[in-house]
């Protein structure tokens, strides 16, 4: 499986994104939020710094959602029974998504304040 051609690796990545889109409501919500942020950026046309900050934040949230989905799929497959350690691992992964989501929301609020509140 190592050293596959680029088009195959891209296909694997897109399969993972499709899996998350179909199976994870949280991923769909986060993706809609990310697209909304991009639309607001297009509408307001802020400086490149705001584009960079907000796109980094949205990308990190989506990546965290994908990693959380991957972790859940692996542990559910390897150990389908309920176990406290597995529950804790899943909770920590969900907590990472929450921390990144709150951070992204705070950056977006700072952007809105900078854009719409008088100086």
N, C-alpha and C positions, 0 to 999 in steps of 0.2 A: 504494500500500500504506500510505501514511502516513495518520494520523488516522482509523483504522477505529473503528467503534463498540466500546464496551467488551466486549460479548459476543463479538465476533469476536476481539479481542485476547486475551481469556481463553481462547477456543478454541485459538488458536495456542500459548499457554503450556501448556495441558493436552496438546496434541499433542506438544510437546517433552518433557514429563515422561513421557508414555506411551512415546515413542521411547526415552528413556533407560532406563525400566523394562524394556522388552522386549529392548533390545540391549546393555545394560551391566550385567554382573554386579556391578561395583563399586557402581553406583548402588543396586541392590537390597540389597546388604549394608549400605550406609550408611543406607538408608531403614529397614531392619529395626532397625539400631542406634538410629536416632533415635526410632523408635516404642518401643523398649525403654526408652530414657531417659525418655520421657514416662510410660510405665507406672510406672517407679520413682518419678518425681516425684509421680504421683497416689497411689501407695502410701505414700510417706514424708511427703507434705504439708509440704515445707520452706517457708521464707520466700520471699516474692516475688523477692528478689534471686537466689536459686538458680534459680528458674524462669526468670528473665530471662537469666541467664548461660548456662544449659544450652540454652535454646531458641535463643538467638543463635548459640551454637556449632554446634548441629545444623543450623540453617538455613544457616549459612555453609558448612558441609561439603557439604550437598546442593547449594547454589548452585554451589560450586566444581566438583562432579562434573558438573553440567549444563553449565557453561562448558567444562570439559575435553571433554565429549562433543561439544559444538558445534564446538569448535576441530578436533577429530579429523575430524568429518564434513566440514567445509569443506576442510581441507587434503587429505584423501583424495580428495575429489571434484575439486579443482582440480589436484592434482599426485599422481596415483596411484602414480607411481614412487617408489622409495626415494631420499631425498635427506638428507644430513647435517643441513642447516638445518631441514628439516621434522621430522626425528627429535628434534632439540634442542628445537624449539618444543613438541612433544608431551611430551617428558620434563620440561620446565619446568612445563607445565600439570599434569602428574601430580605433580610435586614440590609444587606449590601445594596440591593436594588432600591430600597427605601431611602437610604442615606444619599445615594446618588440622585434620586428623584427630588428629594427635598432641596439638595444643593442646586440642582438645575432650576427648580422653581424659584429659589432665592435669587439666582443670577438673572432669571427672566424678570422678576420683580424689579431688580436694580436697573435693568435695561429699560423697563417701562417708566420707572421714575426718572431716569436720565433723559428719556425721550419726550415725555409728556408733562413733567412738572417744571414750572418756571425755575430758572437758576437763581 
